[in-house]
């Protein structure tokens, strides 16, 4: 089947929805407070094997709390709207599950596409400019992966609020009023204003005209950062338990040109996509080749690991020797987005979305052919609570947020970055 033929045969159920679920997709929403109700709902399932069915979602969904909607001057759907929370109960993430008959050992996540701005953000910068820091609409670009058998997770809060693709002690203390109670390990990216707490949206435009209190930062870490990572870890581990392996794609978008805050030189035009695998440390060569070859077959210009090789998420969860493969994909925004106005470009957005659907189908088909014979029965998932599962007792591929020596991890990362021609690790 030719590329154009494949585009005409995209799964017909690729309907992008922010609320509810249909017979093919099961959706779960997490809110703040570390998804406590989500964990409580799953308490009776801990350590048990649960078969998913069309009528029984893995966990109960959460309805959105009241939001003040900020509608851009566009014909955007509800999933495209920007929102400001009217209280402190903004939801943290959404998860979409494929129907049991389509399950593949694949997890997709978009940690930087959130556009629901918490009421306590306290930024002096207009949202129209804060949005330049979003991986805008990447959640919509990847949601069709559910039709191919992947679990899809995406953050609902913006990366300018707190960045889940950084280590939790990578903090710029110029942004914080008070002493941090734990040891810090500040990366080069943080020194450029792109740390756990973002200093600049783009060069010259600050996120804050104030300092955050220690309590504010700790709140964001606990109720947003750790809540997202608990859910991502749960999805990766339950997939690994089911199939004996897991293939994870961490999706991002990148500016069409480099600037003073990016690892490439200012004004450098970028390829269509950058595929990163920490230079072979977070994913095996076969998985990497499937992704790169498919994107090249679709006509895209691809770079491997330059200028983005991957960041904290790949370092936390990638361990190919144990069958835990993680890849990062950076999509050039000019392929689908008016970068200044943060609006989807009609026609270009849909074309990219359809091409990515082809990628997802090929990845899921390949992953199903490479599942481990030691996994559980297809369609059977082992469900863990967020409280019991923050890290694997067997020392598997996931990092322990409570016990890991983040200072040494960051020192190792900075040392490796210097050896890699000074290129930073991810967006």
One Martini backbone bead per residue (centre of mass of N, CA, C, O) as a GRO file, in nm:
protein
  427
    1UNK     BB    1   0.096   0.036   0.024
    2UNK     BB    2   0.078   0.349  -0.010
    3UNK     BB    3   0.095   0.644   0.140
    4UNK     BB    4  -0.177   0.750   0.028
    5UNK     BB    5  -0.341   0.502   0.097
    6UNK     BB    6  -0.297   0.516   0.401
    7UNK     BB    7  -0.433   0.792   0.441
    8UNK     BB    8  -0.720   0.666   0.347
    9UNK     BB    9  -0.686   0.439   0.610
   10UNK     BB   10  -0.764   0.568   0.852
   11UNK     BB   11  -0.897   0.539   1.131
   12UNK     BB   12  -1.235   0.623   1.195
   13UNK     BB   13  -1.194   0.660   1.530
   14UNK     BB   14  -1.034   0.950   1.516
   15UNK     BB   15  -1.161   1.102   1.782
   16UNK     BB   16  -1.137   1.409   1.941
   17UNK     BB   17  -1.152   1.407   2.301
   18UNK     BB   18  -1.204   1.549   2.629
   19UNK     BB   19  -1.469   1.377   2.681
   20UNK     BB   20  -1.515   1.083   2.752
   21UNK     BB   21  -1.629   0.761   2.606
   22UNK     BB   22  -1.613   0.496   2.399
   23UNK     BB   23  -1.605   0.174   2.273
   24UNK     BB   24  -1.277   0.212   2.216
   25UNK     BB   25  -1.235   0.409   2.460
   26UNK     BB   26  -1.055   0.462   2.759
   27UNK     BB   27  -1.097   0.703   3.025
   28UNK     BB   28  -0.870   0.891   3.239
   29UNK     BB   29  -0.867   1.119   3.513
   30UNK     BB   30  -0.650   1.351   3.666
   31UNK     BB   31  -0.586   1.511   3.958
   32UNK     BB   32  -0.490   1.643   4.205
   33UNK     BB   33  -0.348   1.493   4.477
   34UNK     BB   34  -0.209   1.243   4.338
   35UNK     BB   35  -0.455   1.089   4.250
   36UNK     BB   36  -0.618   0.973   4.501
   37UNK     BB   37  -0.881   0.858   4.387
   38UNK     BB   38  -0.753   0.676   4.182
   39UNK     BB   39  -0.611   0.498   4.392
   40UNK     BB   40  -0.864   0.416   4.552
   41UNK     BB   41  -1.013   0.278   4.316
   42UNK     BB   42  -0.750   0.064   4.290
   43UNK     BB   43  -0.702  -0.089   4.560
   44UNK     BB   44  -0.857  -0.363   4.494
   45UNK     BB   45  -0.634  -0.421   4.243
   46UNK     BB   46  -0.388  -0.475   4.383
   47UNK     BB   47  -0.203  -0.741   4.245
   48UNK     BB   48  -0.402  -0.782   4.015
   49UNK     BB   49  -0.580  -0.929   3.754
   50UNK     BB   50  -0.718  -0.734   3.484
   51UNK     BB   51  -0.987  -0.733   3.270
   52UNK     BB   52  -1.070  -0.571   3.002
   53UNK     BB   53  -1.359  -0.384   2.897
   54UNK     BB   54  -1.593  -0.203   2.734
   55UNK     BB   55  -1.751  -0.139   3.030
   56UNK     BB   56  -1.449  -0.122   3.189
   57UNK     BB   57  -1.268   0.087   3.319
   58UNK     BB   58  -0.986   0.113   3.494
   59UNK     BB   59  -1.088   0.405   3.577
   60UNK     BB   60  -1.225   0.667   3.700
   61UNK     BB   61  -1.331   0.958   3.601
   62UNK     BB   62  -1.279   1.310   3.569
   63UNK     BB   63  -1.416   1.600   3.607
   64UNK     BB   64  -1.417   1.912   3.541
   65UNK     BB   65  -1.354   2.192   3.673
   66UNK     BB   66  -1.405   2.503   3.692
   67UNK     BB   67  -1.368   2.721   3.404
   68UNK     BB   68  -1.203   2.977   3.242
   69UNK     BB   69  -1.253   3.066   2.921
   70UNK     BB   70  -1.008   3.112   2.655
   71UNK     BB   71  -1.082   3.230   2.338
   72UNK     BB   72  -0.956   3.214   2.060
   73UNK     BB   73  -0.936   3.349   1.729
   74UNK     BB   74  -1.098   3.063   1.659
   75UNK     BB   75  -1.224   2.732   1.549
   76UNK     BB   76  -1.189   2.587   1.800
   77UNK     BB   77  -1.214   2.340   1.994
   78UNK     BB   78  -1.232   2.227   2.314
   79UNK     BB   79  -0.932   2.107   2.292
   80UNK     BB   80  -0.813   2.416   2.211
   81UNK     BB   81  -0.858   2.549   2.464
   82UNK     BB   82  -0.805   2.789   2.697
   83UNK     BB   83  -0.740   2.777   3.060
   84UNK     BB   84  -0.851   2.907   3.379
   85UNK     BB   85  -0.845   2.858   3.697
   86UNK     BB   86  -1.080   2.914   3.976
   87UNK     BB   87  -0.900   2.707   4.127
   88UNK     BB   88  -0.711   2.423   4.280
   89UNK     BB   89  -0.870   2.186   4.069
   90UNK     BB   90  -0.692   2.111   3.846
   91UNK     BB   91  -0.626   1.906   3.617
   92UNK     BB   92  -0.341   1.701   3.516
   93UNK     BB   93  -0.460   1.452   3.338
   94UNK     BB   94  -0.476   1.219   3.057
   95UNK     BB   95  -0.619   0.892   2.971
   96UNK     BB   96  -0.591   0.656   2.699
   97UNK     BB   97  -0.756   0.353   2.600
   98UNK     BB   98  -0.766   0.077   2.442
   99UNK     BB   99  -0.898  -0.174   2.324
  100UNK     BB  100  -0.837  -0.498   2.397
  101UNK     BB  101  -0.801  -0.589   2.085
  102UNK     BB  102  -0.549  -0.354   2.048
  103UNK     BB  103  -0.326  -0.414   2.224
  104UNK     BB  104  -0.006  -0.267   2.293
  105UNK     BB  105   0.345  -0.215   2.386
  106UNK     BB  106   0.236   0.106   2.403
  107UNK     BB  107   0.350   0.442   2.493
  108UNK     BB  108   0.217   0.773   2.507
  109UNK     BB  109   0.354   1.112   2.554
  110UNK     BB  110   0.257   1.462   2.666
  111UNK     BB  111   0.414   1.700   2.879
  112UNK     BB  112   0.383   2.006   2.699
  113UNK     BB  113   0.052   2.057   2.605
  114UNK     BB  114  -0.057   2.224   2.819
  115UNK     BB  115  -0.364   2.471   2.861
  116UNK     BB  116  -0.409   2.476   3.181
  117UNK     BB  117  -0.419   2.748   3.404
  118UNK     BB  118  -0.347   2.804   3.705
  119UNK     BB  119  -0.449   3.034   3.944
  120UNK     BB  120  -0.145   3.024   4.098
  121UNK     BB  121   0.077   3.114   3.904
  122UNK     BB  122   0.165   3.435   3.883
  123UNK     BB  123   0.190   3.567   3.608
  124UNK     BB  124   0.284   3.865   3.410
  125UNK     BB  125   0.229   3.709   3.152
  126UNK     BB  126   0.069   3.663   2.887
  127UNK     BB  127  -0.078   3.391   2.750
  128UNK     BB  128   0.002   3.448   2.453
  129UNK     BB  129   0.313   3.405   2.546
  130UNK     BB  130   0.319   3.148   2.717
  131UNK     BB  131   0.239   2.962   2.467
  132UNK     BB  132   0.531   2.947   2.344
  133UNK     BB  133   0.601   2.700   2.554
  134UNK     BB  134   0.433   2.512   2.408
  135UNK     BB  135   0.323   2.193   2.278
  136UNK     BB  136   0.108   2.255   2.064
  137UNK     BB  137  -0.124   1.995   2.005
  138UNK     BB  138   0.015   1.716   2.056
  139UNK     BB  139  -0.221   1.560   2.176
  140UNK     BB  140  -0.377   1.555   1.899
  141UNK     BB  141  -0.154   1.414   1.727
  142UNK     BB  142  -0.152   1.132   1.924
  143UNK     BB  143  -0.445   1.010   1.980
  144UNK     BB  144  -0.461   0.793   1.742
  145UNK     BB  145  -0.292   0.566   1.886
  146UNK     BB  146  -0.531   0.418   2.014
  147UNK     BB  147  -0.625   0.269   1.749
  148UNK     BB  148  -0.339   0.095   1.750
  149UNK     BB  149  -0.288   0.028   2.093
  150UNK     BB  150  -0.225   0.276   2.262
  151UNK     BB  151  -0.128   0.457   2.523
  152UNK     BB  152  -0.248   0.788   2.631
  153UNK     BB  153  -0.059   1.064   2.768
  154UNK     BB  154  -0.145   1.393   2.917
  155UNK     BB  155  -0.095   1.705   2.999
  156UNK     BB  156  -0.281   2.002   3.129
  157UNK     BB  157  -0.043   2.153   3.215
  158UNK     BB  158   0.203   2.377   3.195
  159UNK     BB  159   0.549   2.401   3.168
  160UNK     BB  160   0.572   2.687   3.308
  161UNK     BB  161   0.482   2.579   3.586
  162UNK     BB  162   0.592   2.272   3.533
  163UNK     BB  163   0.864   2.042   3.452
  164UNK     BB  164   0.857   1.692   3.383
  165UNK     BB  165   1.147   1.713   3.201
  166UNK     BB  166   1.277   1.719   3.489
  167UNK     BB  167   1.441   1.732   3.765
  168UNK     BB  168   1.344   1.799   4.100
  169UNK     BB  169   1.648   1.957   4.154
  170UNK     BB  170   1.622   2.165   3.894
  171UNK     BB  171   1.678   2.469   4.041
  172UNK     BB  172   1.617   2.815   4.028
  173UNK     BB  173   1.687   3.028   4.297
  174UNK     BB  174   1.604   3.306   4.164
  175UNK     BB  175   1.283   3.208   4.186
  176UNK     BB  176   1.331   3.178   4.504
  177UNK     BB  177   1.199   3.228   4.836
  178UNK     BB  178   1.452   3.085   4.990
  179UNK     BB  179   1.534   2.773   5.121
  180UNK     BB  180   1.628   2.473   5.014
  181UNK     BB  181   1.595   2.151   5.176
  182UNK     BB  182   1.763   2.044   4.932
  183UNK     BB  183   1.960   1.917   4.704
  184UNK     BB  184   2.111   2.056   4.425
  185UNK     BB  185   2.101   2.023   4.043
  186UNK     BB  186   2.221   2.229   3.805
  187UNK     BB  187   2.165   2.286   3.484
  188UNK     BB  188   2.223   2.427   3.182
  189UNK     BB  189   1.927   2.474   3.115
  190UNK     BB  190   1.863   2.640   3.368
  191UNK     BB  191   2.074   2.867   3.308
  192UNK     BB  192   1.881   2.941   3.044
  193UNK     BB  193   1.562   2.908   3.162
  194UNK     BB  194   1.487   2.560   3.141
  195UNK     BB  195   1.363   2.443   3.396
  196UNK     BB  196   1.150   2.340   3.619
  197UNK     BB  197   1.162   2.650   3.634
  198UNK     BB  198   1.071   2.900   3.435
  199UNK     BB  199   1.210   3.207   3.326
  200UNK     BB  200   1.174   3.183   3.007
  201UNK     BB  201   1.002   3.172   2.724
  202UNK     BB  202   1.186   3.374   2.581
  203UNK     BB  203   1.407   3.577   2.499
  204UNK     BB  204   1.321   3.850   2.726
  205UNK     BB  205   1.076   3.669   2.852
  206UNK     BB  206   0.929   3.653   3.144
  207UNK     BB  207   0.734   3.473   3.361
  208UNK     BB  208   0.834   3.646   3.611
  209UNK     BB  209   0.790   3.926   3.875
  210UNK     BB  210   0.864   3.702   4.088
  211UNK     BB  211   0.871   3.500   4.371
  212UNK     BB  212   0.875   3.186   4.488
  213UNK     BB  213   0.780   2.983   4.715
  214UNK     BB  214   0.858   2.695   4.859
  215UNK     BB  215   0.564   2.597   4.886
  216UNK     BB  216   0.486   2.626   4.589
  217UNK     BB  217   0.691   2.428   4.472
  218UNK     BB  218   0.607   2.181   4.640
  219UNK     BB  219   0.320   2.171   4.534
  220UNK     BB  220   0.391   2.123   4.235
  221UNK     BB  221   0.548   1.866   4.276
  222UNK     BB  222   0.325   1.693   4.412
  223UNK     BB  223   0.046   1.771   4.229
  224UNK     BB  224   0.200   1.741   3.939
  225UNK     BB  225   0.472   1.605   3.889
  226UNK     BB  226   0.419   1.335   4.053
  227UNK     BB  227   0.148   1.266   3.931
  228UNK     BB  228   0.249   1.223   3.645
  229UNK     BB  229   0.472   1.010   3.707
  230UNK     BB  230   0.290   0.797   3.830
  231UNK     BB  231   0.125   0.752   3.573
  232UNK     BB  232   0.349   0.684   3.378
  233UNK     BB  233   0.460   0.447   3.541
  234UNK     BB  234   0.205   0.278   3.543
  235UNK     BB  235   0.184   0.237   3.236
  236UNK     BB  236   0.462   0.109   3.190
  237UNK     BB  237   0.440  -0.128   3.394
  238UNK     BB  238   0.174  -0.261   3.300
  239UNK     BB  239   0.279  -0.317   3.017
  240UNK     BB  240   0.520  -0.490   3.100
  241UNK     BB  241   0.353  -0.707   3.252
  242UNK     BB  242   0.187  -0.795   3.000
  243UNK     BB  243   0.445  -0.818   2.766
  244UNK     BB  244   0.765  -0.789   2.868
  245UNK     BB  245   0.738  -0.500   2.734
  246UNK     BB  246   0.829  -0.149   2.631
  247UNK     BB  247   0.709   0.125   2.418
  248UNK     BB  248   0.823   0.463   2.425
  249UNK     BB  249   0.676   0.787   2.340
  250UNK     BB  250   0.807   1.117   2.358
  251UNK     BB  251   0.626   1.408   2.293
  252UNK     BB  252   0.715   1.692   2.081
  253UNK     BB  253   0.795   2.037   2.021
  254UNK     BB  254   0.962   2.270   1.796
  255UNK     BB  255   1.121   2.513   1.690
  256UNK     BB  256   1.223   2.616   1.373
  257UNK     BB  257   1.433   2.782   1.549
  258UNK     BB  258   1.693   2.881   1.702
  259UNK     BB  259   1.821   3.010   2.016
  260UNK     BB  260   1.971   3.127   2.309
  261UNK     BB  261   1.826   2.861   2.466
  262UNK     BB  262   1.954   2.667   2.264
  263UNK     BB  263   2.183   2.430   2.144
  264UNK     BB  264   2.157   2.573   1.900
  265UNK     BB  265   2.195   2.817   1.696
  266UNK     BB  266   2.095   3.110   1.615
  267UNK     BB  267   1.871   3.052   1.338
  268UNK     BB  268   1.853   2.757   1.311
  269UNK     BB  269   1.747   2.528   1.102
  270UNK     BB  270   1.524   2.264   1.119
  271UNK     BB  271   1.408   1.978   1.110
  272UNK     BB  272   1.118   1.810   1.113
  273UNK     BB  273   1.269   1.585   1.297
  274UNK     BB  274   1.359   1.455   1.626
  275UNK     BB  275   1.535   1.169   1.728
  276UNK     BB  276   1.561   1.031   2.062
  277UNK     BB  277   1.809   0.797   2.264
  278UNK     BB  278   2.063   0.880   2.418
  279UNK     BB  279   2.260   0.741   2.230
  280UNK     BB  280   2.135   0.434   2.301
  281UNK     BB  281   2.029   0.433   2.621
  282UNK     BB  282   1.685   0.418   2.585
  283UNK     BB  283   1.713   0.251   2.304
  284UNK     BB  284   1.695   0.044   2.059
  285UNK     BB  285   1.777   0.012   1.722
  286UNK     BB  286   1.510  -0.106   1.611
  287UNK     BB  287   1.311   0.100   1.719
  288UNK     BB  288   1.449   0.345   1.600
  289UNK     BB  289   1.428   0.254   1.300
  290UNK     BB  290   1.124   0.244   1.272
  291UNK     BB  291   1.082   0.544   1.317
  292UNK     BB  292   1.277   0.669   1.112
  293UNK     BB  293   1.191   0.515   0.854
  294UNK     BB  294   0.895   0.600   0.850
  295UNK     BB  295   0.939   0.908   0.836
  296UNK     BB  296   1.106   0.897   0.575
  297UNK     BB  297   0.887   0.758   0.398
  298UNK     BB  298   0.697   1.023   0.445
  299UNK     BB  299   0.921   1.275   0.384
  300UNK     BB  300   1.106   1.333   0.626
  301UNK     BB  301   1.335   1.522   0.806
  302UNK     BB  302   1.591   1.354   0.992
  303UNK     BB  303   1.719   1.357   1.325
  304UNK     BB  304   1.974   1.214   1.540
  305UNK     BB  305   2.014   1.369   1.856
  306UNK     BB  306   1.994   1.646   1.679
  307UNK     BB  307   1.973   1.863   1.939
  308UNK     BB  308   1.790   1.613   2.058
  309UNK     BB  309   1.817   1.326   2.287
  310UNK     BB  310   1.700   1.396   2.567
  311UNK     BB  311   1.570   1.368   2.896
  312UNK     BB  312   1.447   1.283   3.195
  313UNK     BB  313   1.243   1.070   3.098
  314UNK     BB  314   1.450   0.885   2.958
  315UNK     BB  315   1.630   0.847   3.212
  316UNK     BB  316   1.410   0.718   3.396
  317UNK     BB  317   1.274   0.482   3.173
  318UNK     BB  318   1.524   0.389   3.018
  319UNK     BB  319   1.593   0.015   2.953
  320UNK     BB  320   1.681  -0.196   2.712
  321UNK     BB  321   1.796  -0.446   2.869
  322UNK     BB  322   1.484  -0.475   3.003
  323UNK     BB  323   1.263  -0.378   2.778
  324UNK     BB  324   1.290  -0.046   2.807
  325UNK     BB  325   1.171   0.178   2.565
  326UNK     BB  326   1.288   0.519   2.482
  327UNK     BB  327   1.150   0.791   2.290
  328UNK     BB  328   1.210   1.100   2.124
  329UNK     BB  329   0.990   1.350   1.972
  330UNK     BB  330   1.050   1.624   1.749
  331UNK     BB  331   0.835   1.872   1.620
  332UNK     BB  332   0.805   2.090   1.381
  333UNK     BB  333   0.595   2.362   1.393
  334UNK     BB  334   0.580   2.442   1.082
  335UNK     BB  335   0.402   2.185   1.004
  336UNK     BB  336   0.122   2.312   1.193
  337UNK     BB  337   0.211   2.614   1.299
  338UNK     BB  338   0.144   2.925   1.428
  339UNK     BB  339   0.378   3.041   1.636
  340UNK     BB  340   0.277   3.323   1.730
  341UNK     BB  341  -0.049   3.245   1.759
  342UNK     BB  342  -0.111   2.950   1.822
  343UNK     BB  343  -0.209   2.802   1.541
  344UNK     BB  344  -0.359   2.605   1.340
  345UNK     BB  345  -0.296   2.478   1.019
  346UNK     BB  346  -0.485   2.426   0.775
  347UNK     BB  347  -0.405   2.095   0.659
  348UNK     BB  348  -0.129   2.056   0.801
  349UNK     BB  349  -0.232   1.929   1.056
  350UNK     BB  350  -0.382   1.685   0.928
  351UNK     BB  351  -0.143   1.567   0.776
  352UNK     BB  352   0.034   1.508   1.022
  353UNK     BB  353  -0.166   1.336   1.178
  354UNK     BB  354  -0.188   1.113   0.959
  355UNK     BB  355   0.110   1.036   0.952
  356UNK     BB  356   0.126   0.955   1.253
  357UNK     BB  357  -0.075   0.724   1.227
  358UNK     BB  358   0.114   0.550   1.062
  359UNK     BB  359   0.334   0.527   1.269
  360UNK     BB  360   0.162   0.391   1.490
  361UNK     BB  361   0.088   0.137   1.336
  362UNK     BB  362   0.377   0.036   1.290
  363UNK     BB  363   0.472   0.030   1.581
  364UNK     BB  364   0.252  -0.161   1.695
  365UNK     BB  365   0.306  -0.397   1.506
  366UNK     BB  366   0.602  -0.433   1.583
  367UNK     BB  367   0.561  -0.466   1.891
  368UNK     BB  368   0.383  -0.723   1.875
  369UNK     BB  369   0.624  -0.887   1.734
  370UNK     BB  370   0.820  -0.800   2.013
  371UNK     BB  371   0.714  -0.948   2.231
  372UNK     BB  372   0.733  -1.113   2.515
  373UNK     BB  373   0.705  -1.450   2.620
  374UNK     BB  374   0.695  -1.348   2.945
  375UNK     BB  375   0.434  -1.242   2.945
  376UNK     BB  376   0.126  -1.202   2.974
  377UNK     BB  377  -0.174  -1.206   2.885
  378UNK     BB  378  -0.352  -1.082   2.659
  379UNK     BB  379  -0.537  -0.819   2.816
  380UNK     BB  380  -0.361  -0.829   3.079
  381UNK     BB  381  -0.349  -0.632   3.377
  382UNK     BB  382  -0.143  -0.481   3.610
  383UNK     BB  383  -0.246  -0.307   3.899
  384UNK     BB  384  -0.138  -0.005   4.051
  385UNK     BB  385  -0.069   0.199   4.293
  386UNK     BB  386   0.070   0.508   4.351
  387UNK     BB  387   0.184   0.445   4.641
  388UNK     BB  388   0.324   0.150   4.578
  389UNK     BB  389   0.485   0.245   4.281
  390UNK     BB  390   0.724   0.448   4.272
  391UNK     BB  391   0.911   0.182   4.294
  392UNK     BB  392   1.088  -0.075   4.205
  393UNK     BB  393   1.218  -0.340   4.387
  394UNK     BB  394   1.407  -0.462   4.139
  395UNK     BB  395   1.549  -0.222   3.985
  396UNK     BB  396   1.438  -0.109   3.748
  397UNK     BB  397   1.390   0.141   3.493
  398UNK     BB  398   1.291   0.310   3.739
  399UNK     BB  399   1.288   0.592   3.927
  400UNK     BB  400   1.341   0.700   4.258
  401UNK     BB  401   1.215   0.984   4.397
  402UNK     BB  402   1.321   0.930   4.704
  403UNK     BB  403   1.629   0.777   4.660
  404UNK     BB  404   1.758   0.935   4.454
  405UNK     BB  405   2.066   1.076   4.344
  406UNK     BB  406   2.035   1.363   4.178
  407UNK     BB  407   2.315   1.489   4.184
  408UNK     BB  408   2.463   1.254   4.038
  409UNK     BB  409   2.287   1.246   3.789
  410UNK     BB  410   2.349   1.538   3.695
  411UNK     BB  411   2.655   1.514   3.680
  412UNK     BB  412   2.648   1.293   3.464
  413UNK     BB  413   2.491   1.451   3.251
  414UNK     BB  414   2.690   1.688   3.220
  415UNK     BB  415   2.932   1.516   3.140
  416UNK     BB  416   2.800   1.388   2.887
  417UNK     BB  417   2.739   1.653   2.741
  418UNK     BB  418   3.037   1.740   2.702
  419UNK     BB  419   3.104   1.482   2.523
  420UNK     BB  420   2.851   1.586   2.323
  421UNK     BB  421   2.934   1.873   2.200
  422UNK     BB  422   2.735   2.036   2.408
  423UNK     BB  423   2.471   1.900   2.393
  424UNK     BB  424   2.166   1.895   2.482
  425UNK     BB  425   1.908   1.660   2.579
  426UNK     BB  426   1.637   1.854   2.574
  427UNK     BB  427   1.306   2.009   2.583
   0.00000   0.00000   0.00000
